[in-house]
Amino acid sequence: MSRIVWRILSTVPTLAGVLIATFLITRVLPGDPAVFFASNPAMSPEDIERVRAALGLDKSLIDQFWIYLGALRHGDLGLSISTGQPVATEMLTRLPASAELTVFAFLLAIAVSIPLGVAAALKPDSWVDQLCRIIATMGVSVPTFVTGLLLIYLFYYILGVAPEPTGRLDPFMFKPPTVTGFLLIDGPLAGDWATTWAAFKQILLPGLTMAIFALAPLARMTRASMLNVLSSEFIRTARANGLSRRKIVMTYAFRNAMLPVVTSLGMTFSYMLGANVLVEKVFAWPGIGAYAMNSLISLDYAPLQAFMLIMAGIFLAVNLVTDLLAGLVDPRAGLN
């Protein structure tokens, strides 16, 4: 329990560092947001200066930072100069889309990579092992946006079996009543199976794109960890005692091999949070990644700062959950 408290407390300076870094990074970006916002040719230099004053850009960096901290203390993430809406509202509206895509891809990657890695370790140099190596190599060598474009070209343009990559749902369909924000959950809860099926078809290609990205490290780590455990002395002892192959693999080898895999799960999920930015742009997915990318192009400070803070918070939470799961898998790594 003391380690849990220590881990939670250790996130405070990390978040403070992220807060300062994101503020400074957005301020050193080339360009002037006021000029971008006041892009009307009819606006005079005086009008642009009034826009800068309204945005608080005429103050010193220290003053801007204290103003930002004061607003953040009250849960105010600022206003987006691109949409004119509160950033907190925009983030809450778009976060379920990003979360659903990331979780769907993560579960898909786990469902494929762990059985594949185990099978590859049980049959070294077989076709399963070669397939595992090929997938791992492709996952780390092909960028996610390239994978997404290739999948769109093959399944949408060539084969015509995938829907148009225009977001979470066909523009002519209505969303089910919001309960969780996840269309694949809200649809069945509302008994709207047509919308659920349409949402599943829309999420399949972007989810597969991100899953291929996550498959590589998970399959490779599962295979390596299983090979290491299967060569251990206690496994040879279990075989000598006549235990069944299933019991040896599932009861002894698999559980002991899961500790490094669980650690890789946390790291991979964190990497996926960054990968979803490009995937959302390729598939016109209305998540916070695409929102942050559009804000970067328009030099919109507030959404960029909010995005980086949210990603840092999720990253730290994932690391804490990974520690807890590691303690459940192997009590020797438990929290004391």
C-alpha positions in Angstrom: 0.0 0.0 0.0 2.8 2.4 0.8 4.2 1.9 -2.7 0.9 2.8 -4.2 0.8 6.0 -2.3 4.4 6.7 -3.2 3.6 6.1 -6.9 0.6 8.4 -6.8 2.6 11.2 -5.1 5.4 10.8 -7.6 3.1 11.8 -10.4 2.7 15.3 -9.0 6.2 16.6 -10.0 5.8 14.7 -13.3 2.5 16.5 -14.1 4.1 19.8 -13.0 6.9 19.3 -15.4 4.5 18.4 -18.2 2.5 21.5 -17.4 5.5 23.8 -17.6 6.9 22.0 -20.7 3.7 22.1 -22.6 3.2 25.8 -21.8 6.7 26.7 -23.0 6.6 24.4 -26.1 3.4 26.0 -27.4 4.8 29.5 -26.9 8.0 28.8 -28.9 6.0 27.5 -31.9 6.8 29.6 -35.0 4.0 32.0 -36.1 1.6 34.3 -34.3 -1.8 32.9 -33.4 -3.3 36.4 -33.5 -2.2 36.8 -37.1 -3.6 33.4 -38.0 -6.9 34.3 -36.2 -7.1 37.7 -37.8 -6.5 36.5 -41.3 -9.0 38.8 -42.8 -7.1 41.1 -45.2 -9.3 44.0 -44.2 -7.9 43.9 -40.6 -5.4 46.5 -39.8 -2.3 46.1 -37.5 -4.3 47.8 -34.8 -7.0 45.1 -35.1 -4.4 42.4 -34.9 -3.0 43.9 -31.7 -6.5 44.0 -30.2 -6.8 40.3 -31.0 -3.4 39.6 -29.3 -4.6 41.5 -26.3 -7.9 39.6 -26.1 -5.9 36.3 -26.3 -3.5 37.5 -23.6 -0.5 37.3 -25.9 0.6 40.9 -25.2 1.6 39.9 -21.6 4.9 38.4 -20.5 5.4 34.6 -20.4 5.3 34.7 -16.6 2.0 36.5 -16.5 0.5 34.2 -19.2 1.6 31.2 -17.2 0.1 32.4 -13.9 -3.1 33.3 -15.7 -3.1 29.8 -17.2 -2.5 28.2 -13.8 -5.3 30.2 -12.2 -7.8 29.1 -14.9 -6.5 25.5 -14.7 -7.2 25.4 -10.9 -10.8 26.0 -11.6 -11.0 23.3 -14.4 -10.9 25.9 -17.1 -8.8 24.7 -20.0 -9.3 27.8 -22.0 -11.2 28.7 -25.2 -10.3 27.4 -28.7 -9.7 30.2 -31.1 -10.5 27.9 -34.0 -14.0 26.9 -32.8 -14.8 29.5 -30.1 -15.8 26.7 -27.8 -14.4 25.8 -24.3 -11.6 23.3 -24.7 -12.9 21.2 -21.8 -16.2 20.8 -23.6 -14.5 19.9 -26.9 -12.3 17.3 -25.1 -15.2 15.7 -23.3 -17.1 15.4 -26.6 -14.2 13.9 -28.5 -12.5 11.8 -25.8 -15.0 8.8 -26.1 -14.2 8.5 -29.8 -10.4 8.2 -29.1 -10.9 6.0 -26.1 -13.2 3.6 -28.0 -10.7 3.3 -30.9 -7.7 2.8 -28.7 -9.4 0.2 -26.4 -10.8 -1.7 -29.4 -7.4 -1.8 -31.1 -5.7 -2.8 -27.8 -8.1 -5.7 -27.1 -7.7 -6.8 -30.7 -3.9 -6.8 -30.5 -4.0 -8.7 -27.2 -6.4 -11.3 -28.6 -4.0 -12.0 -31.5 -0.5 -11.3 -30.2 -0.5 -13.4 -27.0 -1.8 -16.7 -28.5 0.5 -16.1 -31.5 3.5 -15.5 -29.2 2.7 -18.6 -27.1 2.2 -20.8 -30.2 5.5 -19.5 -31.7 7.4 -20.3 -28.5 5.9 -23.8 -28.3 6.9 -24.6 -31.9 10.2 -22.8 -32.7 11.1 -22.3 -36.4 7.7 -23.6 -37.5 5.4 -21.7 -39.8 3.7 -20.1 -36.7 7.0 -18.9 -35.5 7.8 -17.4 -38.9 4.4 -15.7 -39.1 5.1 -14.2 -35.7 8.4 -12.8 -36.8 6.9 -11.4 -40.0 4.1 -9.7 -38.2 6.6 -8.3 -35.6 8.8 -7.0 -38.3 6.0 -5.3 -40.3 4.6 -3.8 -37.1 7.8 -2.0 -36.3 8.9 -1.1 -39.8 5.7 0.3 -41.4 4.4 3.6 -40.0 0.8 3.6 -38.8 -0.5 6.1 -41.4 1.0 4.0 -44.2 -0.7 0.9 -42.9 -4.0 2.8 -42.7 -3.7 4.1 -46.2 -2.9 0.6 -47.5 -5.9 -0.9 -45.7 -8.1 1.8 -47.1 -6.8 1.3 -50.6 -7.2 -2.5 -50.4 -10.5 -2.9 -48.6 -12.4 0.3 -49.5 -11.1 1.2 -53.0 -10.1 -2.2 -54.5 -12.4 -4.7 -52.8 -15.2 -2.4 -51.8 -16.0 -4.3 -48.6 -15.2 -1.6 -46.1 -17.3 1.6 -45.6 -16.0 5.0 -46.5 -13.4 6.2 -43.9 -15.4 9.2 -42.7 -15.5 8.8 -39.0 -17.3 6.8 -36.4 -20.6 6.5 -38.2 -22.2 7.0 -41.6 -23.3 10.6 -41.9 -26.9 9.5 -42.6 -27.2 7.4 -39.4 -28.1 8.7 -36.0 -26.1 7.9 -32.8 -27.8 5.9 -30.1 -28.6 7.6 -26.8 -25.3 8.4 -25.0 -24.6 6.2 -22.0 -20.9 5.4 -22.1 -19.9 7.4 -25.3 -18.8 4.1 -26.9 -21.0 3.4 -29.9 -20.2 -0.4 -29.7 -21.7 -0.3 -26.1 -24.4 2.3 -26.4 -25.8 0.6 -29.5 -26.6 -2.7 -27.8 -27.8 -0.9 -24.7 -30.4 0.9 -26.8 -31.2 -2.3 -28.8 -30.1 -0.5 -32.0 -28.2 -3.4 -33.7 -28.1 -1.7 -37.1 -26.2 1.3 -35.7 -23.9 -1.1 -33.7 -23.1 -3.1 -36.8 -22.4 0.2 -38.8 -20.2 1.5 -36.0 -18.3 -1.8 -35.9 -17.6 -1.7 -39.6 -16.4 1.9 -39.3 -14.0 1.1 -36.4 -12.6 -2.1 -37.9 -10.0 -0.6 -40.3 -8.7 2.1 -38.0 -8.7 -0.4 -35.1 -6.8 -2.9 -37.3 -4.3 -0.3 -38.2 -3.5 0.5 -34.5 -3.6 -3.2 -33.6 -0.9 -4.1 -36.2 1.2 -1.3 -34.6 0.7 -2.9 -31.1 1.0 -6.5 -32.3 4.7 -6.3 -32.9 6.1 -5.7 -29.4 3.4 -7.8 -27.7 3.9 -10.9 -29.9 7.7 -10.5 -29.7 7.7 -10.2 -25.9 5.3 -13.1 -25.4 7.4 -15.4 -27.6 10.7 -14.4 -25.9 9.3 -14.7 -22.4 7.7 -18.1 -23.1 10.9 -19.4 -24.6 12.8 -18.3 -21.5 10.4 -19.9 -19.1 10.1 -23.1 -21.1 13.8 -23.6 -20.8 13.8 -23.2 -17.0 14.6 -26.0 -14.6 11.2 -26.1 -12.9 9.6 -26.8 -16.3 12.0 -29.6 -16.9 11.2 -31.0 -13.5 7.4 -30.8 -14.2 8.0 -32.7 -17.4 10.0 -35.3 -15.6 7.2 -35.8 -13.0 4.9 -36.7 -15.9 2.6 -33.6 -15.8 0.5 -33.1 -18.8 1.7 -30.7 -21.5 -1.4 -28.5 -21.1 -0.9 -28.2 -17.3 2.8 -27.4 -17.8 2.1 -24.7 -20.4 -1.0 -23.1 -18.9 -0.4 -23.4 -15.2 3.3 -23.0 -14.8 4.9 -21.6 -18.0 2.3 -19.1 -19.1 1.8 -17.5 -15.7 5.5 -17.1 -15.1 6.0 -15.6 -18.5 3.2 -13.0 -18.1 5.1 -10.5 -15.9 7.3 -9.0 -18.7 4.2 -9.3 -21.0 2.1 -7.2 -18.6 4.8 -4.6 -18.4 4.8 -4.5 -22.2 1.0 -4.2 -22.3 1.3 -0.9 -20.3 4.1 0.5 -22.5 2.3 -0.5 -25.7 -1.0 1.1 -24.6 0.9 4.3 -23.9 2.5 4.2 -27.3 -0.9 3.7 -28.9 -2.0 7.0 -27.3 0.5 8.7 -29.5 -0.2 6.6 -32.6 -3.9 7.4 -32.6 -3.1 11.0 -33.7 -2.1 9.9 -37.2 -4.7 7.2 -37.4 -7.5 9.6 -36.6 -6.3 12.0 -39.3 -6.2 9.2 -41.9 -9.7 7.9 -41.1 -11.3 11.3 -40.3 -11.9 9.9 -36.8 -13.4 12.7 -34.6 -11.1 12.1 -31.6 -8.9 14.3 -29.5 -5.8 13.3 -31.6 -7.3 14.8 -34.8 -8.5 17.8 -32.7 -4.9 18.4 -31.4 -3.5 18.1 -34.9 -5.9 20.7 -36.3 -5.1 22.9 -33.3 -1.4 22.6 -34.1 -1.9 23.7 -37.7 -3.9 26.7 -36.6 -1.5 27.6 -33.7 -4.3 27.1 -31.2 -2.6 27.0 -27.8 -5.3 25.9 -25.4 -6.3 22.6 -27.1 -2.7 21.6 -27.5 -1.9 22.2 -23.9 -5.1 20.3 -22.8 -4.2 17.4 -25.1 -0.7 17.0 -23.7 -1.9 17.2 -20.1 -4.6 14.6 -20.7 -2.1 12.3 -22.5 0.3 12.7 -19.6 -2.4 11.9 -17.1 -3.5 8.8 -18.9 0.2 7.7 -19.3 0.8 8.0 -15.6 -2.5 6.2 -14.8 -1.6 3.3 -17.2 1.8 3.0 -15.5 0.2 2.7 -12.1 -2.3 0.1 -13.3 0.6 -1.8 -14.8 2.3 -1.9 -11.4 -0.9 -3.3 -9.8 -1.4 -6.0 -12.5 2.3 -7.0 -12.2 1.7 -7.6 -8.5 -1.3 -9.8 -9.2 0.6 -11.8 -11.8 3.7 -12.3 -9.7 3.4 -11.6 -5.9 7.2 -11.1 -5.8 6.6 -7.9 -7.8 3.8 -6.9 -5.5 3.3 -3.5 -3.9 4.6 -3.5 -0.3 
